[in-house]
Amino acid sequence: MYYRSRIIFILLALFATGTGVAQTSVSDVTDVTDVTREKEELKLAALEALMMAPSERALPIVKKVLQGNNSDELKEGALFILSQIDMPEAQSLLLEFARSGSGELRLEAVRMIGIGGYDDTLSELSALYSSGGADMREAVLEAYLIAGDSDAVYELAANTDNEEAFEEAVNILGAMGAREELRRLRSRAGMSEALIDAYAISGDSETLREIAMDSSNLERQLHAIEAMGIVGGSEVNATLVDIYRNSDSGDIKESALDGLLISGYDEGVLQLYRGSQDMREKRKLLEMLVIMGSDAAFDVIDEALSDK
């Protein structure tokens, strides 16, 4: 109890008066910069200690930090503490800072809402997303990513006509592994490469395979085949080998090889090499084995040089 009271006393002395360490005589210090830095470090330590204080005692002090003439670093720490206080007043203050704060601190407040993860406060971020610029959109998406709110990100992606904003949202969905939400976006007109990349990042090999087998759009098909290599795994690797073997298209074969390169499946490339009777194709496959750093490449080179 004495320790907690001591913390509160130090904090009140620092933030209520704004004078830093009481009774410090600058005339006794030769380097004013050192004094300033030491005061700042003490304030940061005091703010960190505030995490152990009861919410009702911490909140008034945090408000003084945010309203006072303090450094951005100190205010960022105060915003984090706000995100951890489960009180309506604390969440309202955090949201107010996100709406009307200045510069980077405003964006930091948005991210802190994501860290806090309180549904009522998170639900207010969509309005900031709609009315803000690129930096605000990015901060809101980061907040949803931190909070794990894939439904909110899906709504942003599904309801925007801005292609850049759509791609930003699906990138976040991919990072979240939100496969179902991404699948629901397939019906969106003009499916972009970013959506295919998001399927790969989320590990959705099933959807990628469906697109890879759809020949209605060659560019999209080629991108999906190559993106399968990002997912990798025995099933995907086998599919890529089959796609290569069963296609007469040079473009599709090249994309399948790129997928195998990304996946690192040199065994599949070796199978294709040994199964080919076309010398020009074998040369290309051998070059791919060398690029992949495959140990088998040296055996193949030795065979070729020995006329085996």
C-alpha positions in Angstrom: 0.0 0.0 0.0 2.9 2.4 0.8 4.5 1.6 -2.5 1.3 2.4 -4.5 0.8 5.7 -2.6 4.4 6.6 -3.3 3.8 6.1 -7.0 0.8 8.3 -7.0 2.6 11.0 -5.1 5.5 11.0 -7.6 3.1 11.2 -10.5 1.1 14.0 -9.1 4.3 16.0 -8.4 5.4 15.5 -12.0 2.3 16.0 -14.0 0.2 18.3 -11.8 2.9 20.9 -11.4 4.8 20.2 -14.7 8.1 21.1 -13.0 9.7 17.6 -13.1 12.0 16.8 -10.2 11.3 19.2 -7.3 14.0 21.4 -6.0 16.4 20.7 -8.9 18.8 23.6 -9.3 19.8 24.1 -13.0 22.7 26.2 -11.8 24.3 23.0 -10.3 24.1 21.2 -13.6 26.5 22.1 -16.4 24.6 20.4 -19.2 21.0 21.6 -19.5 20.3 18.9 -22.1 21.2 16.2 -19.6 18.8 17.6 -17.1 16.0 17.7 -19.7 16.7 14.1 -20.7 16.8 12.9 -17.1 13.4 14.6 -16.4 11.9 13.0 -19.5 13.2 9.6 -18.4 11.8 10.0 -15.0 8.4 11.0 -16.4 8.5 7.9 -18.6 9.4 5.7 -15.7 6.6 7.2 -13.7 4.1 6.7 -16.5 5.2 3.0 -16.7 4.6 2.7 -13.0 1.1 4.0 -13.4 0.2 0.7 -15.0 0.1 -0.8 -11.5 -2.3 1.9 -10.2 -6.1 1.4 -9.9 -7.9 2.7 -13.1 -9.8 5.4 -11.2 -6.6 6.8 -9.9 -4.7 6.5 -13.1 -7.2 8.1 -15.4 -7.0 11.7 -14.1 -3.2 11.6 -14.3 -3.3 10.3 -17.8 -5.6 13.1 -18.8 -3.2 15.7 -17.5 -0.4 14.1 -19.4 -2.4 14.3 -22.7 -3.6 17.8 -22.0 -0.2 19.1 -20.8 2.9 20.4 -22.7 4.6 16.9 -22.8 6.6 15.1 -25.5 4.9 12.9 -28.1 6.7 9.9 -26.6 5.1 10.6 -23.2 1.7 11.1 -24.7 2.0 7.9 -26.8 2.6 6.1 -23.5 -0.5 7.8 -22.0 -2.6 6.7 -24.9 -1.5 3.1 -24.4 -2.5 3.3 -20.7 -5.9 4.6 -21.8 -6.3 1.6 -24.1 -5.9 -0.7 -21.1 -8.5 1.1 -18.9 -11.9 -0.5 -19.0 -13.9 2.6 -18.3 -16.3 4.5 -20.6 -14.5 7.8 -19.8 -11.1 6.4 -20.8 -12.4 4.9 -24.1 -14.3 8.2 -24.9 -11.1 10.1 -24.3 -9.1 7.8 -26.6 -11.7 8.1 -29.3 -11.7 11.9 -28.9 -8.0 11.9 -29.5 -8.4 9.7 -32.6 -10.9 12.1 -34.0 -9.3 15.4 -33.2 -5.7 14.8 -32.2 -2.8 16.1 -34.2 -0.4 14.4 -36.5 1.1 11.1 -35.6 -0.6 11.1 -32.1 -4.0 10.9 -33.8 -2.9 7.8 -35.7 -1.4 6.3 -32.6 -4.7 6.8 -30.8 -6.4 4.8 -33.5 -3.9 1.9 -33.2 -4.4 2.0 -29.4 -8.1 1.5 -29.9 -7.1 -1.7 -31.7 -4.9 -2.8 -28.8 -7.7 -2.1 -26.3 -10.1 -4.2 -28.4 -13.3 -2.8 -26.9 -16.1 -3.4 -29.4 -18.0 -0.1 -28.8 -14.8 1.9 -29.5 -13.7 -0.3 -32.5 -17.1 0.2 -34.1 -16.5 4.0 -34.4 -13.3 3.5 -36.5 -15.2 2.9 -39.8 -16.3 6.6 -39.8 -12.7 7.7 -39.4 -11.7 5.4 -42.2 -14.3 6.8 -44.6 -13.4 10.4 -43.8 -9.7 10.1 -43.5 -6.8 10.0 -46.0 -4.3 7.2 -46.8 -2.6 7.5 -43.4 -5.8 7.2 -41.5 -7.0 4.3 -43.6 -3.8 2.5 -42.8 -4.0 3.2 -39.1 -7.6 1.9 -39.0 -6.7 -1.3 -40.8 -3.8 -1.8 -38.4 -6.2 -1.3 -35.5 -8.6 -4.0 -36.9 -5.6 -6.3 -37.5 -4.4 -5.9 -33.9 -7.9 -6.5 -32.6 -8.5 -9.4 -35.0 -11.7 -7.9 -36.3 -11.9 -9.5 -39.7 -15.6 -8.8 -40.1 -14.9 -5.0 -40.0 -12.1 -5.3 -42.6 -14.4 -7.3 -44.8 -17.0 -4.6 -44.7 -14.5 -2.0 -45.7 -13.3 -4.1 -48.6 -16.8 -5.0 -49.8 -18.2 -1.5 -49.7 -15.4 0.6 -51.3 -15.2 1.6 -55.0 -11.6 2.7 -54.5 -9.3 0.0 -55.9 -6.3 1.1 -53.7 -8.4 1.0 -50.6 -9.8 -2.4 -51.6 -6.3 -3.8 -52.1 -5.2 -2.5 -48.7 -8.1 -4.2 -47.0 -7.6 -7.5 -48.7 -3.9 -7.5 -47.8 -4.9 -7.1 -44.2 -7.5 -10.0 -44.5 -4.7 -12.1 -46.0 -2.4 -11.3 -43.0 -5.3 -12.2 -40.7 -5.8 -15.6 -42.4 -9.5 -14.6 -43.0 -10.2 -17.2 -45.7 -14.0 -17.1 -45.6 -14.1 -13.3 -45.8 -11.7 -13.4 -48.8 -13.8 -16.0 -50.5 -16.9 -13.9 -50.3 -15.0 -11.2 -52.2 -14.5 -13.4 -55.3 -17.8 -12.2 -56.7 -16.6 -8.6 -56.7 -16.3 -7.3 -60.3 -12.7 -7.0 -61.6 -11.0 -9.3 -59.0 -7.5 -7.9 -58.6 -4.1 -9.5 -58.3 -4.1 -8.3 -54.7 -7.0 -10.6 -53.9 -5.2 -13.6 -55.4 -2.1 -12.7 -53.3 -4.3 -12.5 -50.2 -5.5 -16.0 -50.9 -1.9 -17.1 -51.0 -0.9 -15.3 -47.8 -3.9 -16.8 -46.0 -2.9 -20.3 -47.1 -6.1 -20.9 -49.1 -4.7 -23.4 -51.7 -8.2 -24.6 -52.5 -9.4 -21.3 -53.9 -6.1 -20.7 -55.7 -6.4 -24.1 -57.4 -10.0 -23.2 -58.6 -8.7 -20.0 -60.1 -5.6 -21.8 -61.5 -7.9 -24.2 -63.4 -10.2 -21.5 -64.7 -9.0 -20.6 -68.2 -11.6 -17.8 -68.7 -8.9 -15.1 -67.8 -5.4 -16.1 -68.7 -3.7 -13.3 -66.7 -5.6 -14.2 -63.6 -5.0 -17.9 -64.1 -1.2 -17.4 -64.5 -1.0 -15.3 -61.3 -2.9 -17.9 -59.3 -0.7 -20.7 -60.5 2.4 -18.8 -59.5 0.8 -17.8 -56.1 0.3 -21.4 -55.2 4.0 -21.6 -54.6 3.6 -19.2 -51.7 1.3 -21.7 -50.0 3.6 -24.7 -50.8 3.2 -28.1 -49.2 3.0 -31.6 -50.8 -0.5 -31.2 -52.2 0.2 -27.9 -53.8 3.6 -29.1 -55.2 1.9 -32.1 -56.8 -0.7 -29.8 -58.4 1.9 -27.5 -59.8 3.8 -30.5 -61.4 0.5 -31.8 -62.9 -0.3 -28.3 -64.3 3.1 -28.2 -66.0 2.8 -31.7 -67.4 -0.8 -31.4 -68.7 -0.5 -28.0 -70.3 0.6 -27.1 -73.9 0.8 -23.4 -73.0 4.3 -22.0 -72.6 2.9 -19.3 -70.3 1.2 -21.8 -68.0 4.3 -24.0 -67.9 6.4 -21.0 -67.0 4.0 -19.9 -64.2 4.0 -23.5 -62.8 7.8 -23.5 -62.8 7.8 -20.1 -61.0 5.5 -21.6 -58.5 7.8 -24.6 -57.9 10.7 -22.2 -57.6 8.8 -20.2 -54.9 7.8 -23.3 -53.1 11.4 -24.7 -53.3 10.2 -28.0 -54.7 13.3 -29.1 -56.6 12.3 -32.7 -56.6 9.3 -31.9 -58.8 11.5 -30.0 -61.3 13.8 -33.0 -61.3 10.9 -35.3 -62.1 9.9 -33.0 -65.0 13.5 -33.0 -66.3 13.8 -36.7 -66.3 10.4 -37.1 -67.9 11.1 -34.7 -70.8 12.3 -35.8 -74.2 12.7 -32.2 -75.5 16.3 -31.0 -75.3 15.4 -27.3 -75.2 12.9 -28.0 -72.3 15.4 -30.1 -70.4 17.9 -27.3 -70.7 15.4 -24.9 -69.2 14.6 -27.3 -66.4 18.2 -27.8 -65.7 18.8 -24.1 -65.4 15.9 -24.0 -62.9 17.5 -26.7 -60.8 20.7 -24.7 -60.7 18.8 -21.5 -59.7 17.1 -23.4 -56.9 20.5 -24.6 -55.6 19.4 -28.2 -55.9 22.0 -30.8 -55.1 20.4 -32.9 -57.8 21.5 -30.4 -60.4 25.1 -31.5 -60.1 24.1 -35.2 -60.7 22.1 -34.1 -63.8 25.0 -32.0 -65.0 27.4 -34.9 -64.6 24.9 -37.2 -66.5 24.6 -34.7 -69.3 28.4 -34.3 -69.7 28.8 -38.1 -69.6 26.2 -38.6 -72.4 24.2 -40.8 -70.1 
